Amino acid sequence: MFESGLDLFGSLSWAKVRDAVAKFTRACAYSRAGIIWSDDKDGPHDGEGVARDLRATLVAAGEAGPFLLTGHSIGGLYITIYMKL
């Protein structure tokens, strides 16, 4: 799972890396609420809110861990918070 940084490119930030990684394992990048084509949401866009949204998204998609998460910029903080939930 690739978590983007504090920019407006969302999942597109990881396109080249994700495509290369996807050649040998499952890979996923997403755009947080309100970024690119993702609908915005009610509630906080802080680290805990982002981490909870990611968890809810993975559950809704029927995905089960363990997950390998990587992030750049503030995305690194978000995945750290996700791991502590």
C-alpha positions in Angstrom: 0.0 0.0 0.0 1.4 3.3 -1.1 0.5 6.5 0.9 1.0 9.8 -0.9 2.5 12.9 0.6 1.0 16.3 1.1 0.3 17.2 -2.5 -2.6 17.1 -4.9 -1.4 14.2 -7.0 -2.7 11.4 -4.6 -2.2 8.0 -6.1 -0.6 9.4 -9.2 2.5 10.3 -7.1 3.2 6.5 -6.9 2.4 5.5 -10.5 5.9 4.6 -11.7 6.8 2.9 -8.4 3.5 1.1 -8.1 3.6 -0.2 -11.6 7.2 -1.5 -11.1 6.3 -3.2 -7.8 3.1 -4.7 -9.3 5.2 -6.7 -11.7 6.2 -9.0 -8.8 3.5 -8.5 -6.1 0.2 -7.0 -5.5 0.4 -3.2 -5.2 -2.1 -0.5 -4.4 -2.1 3.3 -4.2 -5.1 5.4 -3.4 -6.1 9.0 -3.2 -7.2 10.3 0.2 -10.6 12.0 0.6 -10.8 15.2 -1.3 -7.8 14.5 -3.5 -8.1 14.1 -7.3 -11.2 12.0 -8.0 -11.9 10.9 -4.4 -14.9 12.5 -2.8 -14.3 14.8 0.2 -15.6 13.7 3.6 -17.1 15.1 6.7 -14.8 15.0 9.7 -11.1 15.6 10.3 -8.4 15.3 7.7 -5.8 14.9 10.4 -3.5 11.9 10.8 -5.9 9.8 12.8 -8.8 10.6 10.5 -6.7 9.6 7.4 -5.6 6.4 9.2 -9.2 5.5 10.1 -10.3 6.2 6.5 -7.6 3.9 5.2 -8.6 1.1 7.6 -12.3 1.5 6.7 -11.4 1.4 3.0 -9.4 -1.8 3.3 -12.2 -3.4 5.4 -14.9 -2.4 2.9 -12.7 -3.8 0.0 -12.5 -7.1 1.9 -8.7 -6.8 2.2 -6.9 -8.5 5.2 -3.4 -7.9 6.3 -0.7 -8.1 6.9 0.1 -5.1 4.8 3.3 -3.5 3.8 2.7 0.2 3.9 5.1 2.8 2.6 4.6 6.6 2.4 6.5 9.7 1.4 6.3 13.1 3.1 3.3 13.3 5.4 2.2 9.9 4.1 5.0 8.3 6.3 3.3 9.9 9.4 -0.1 8.7 8.3 1.0 5.1 8.0 2.8 5.3 11.4 -0.5 6.4 12.9 -2.4 3.6 11.0 -0.1 1.0 12.5 -0.9 2.3 16.0 -4.7 2.2 15.6 
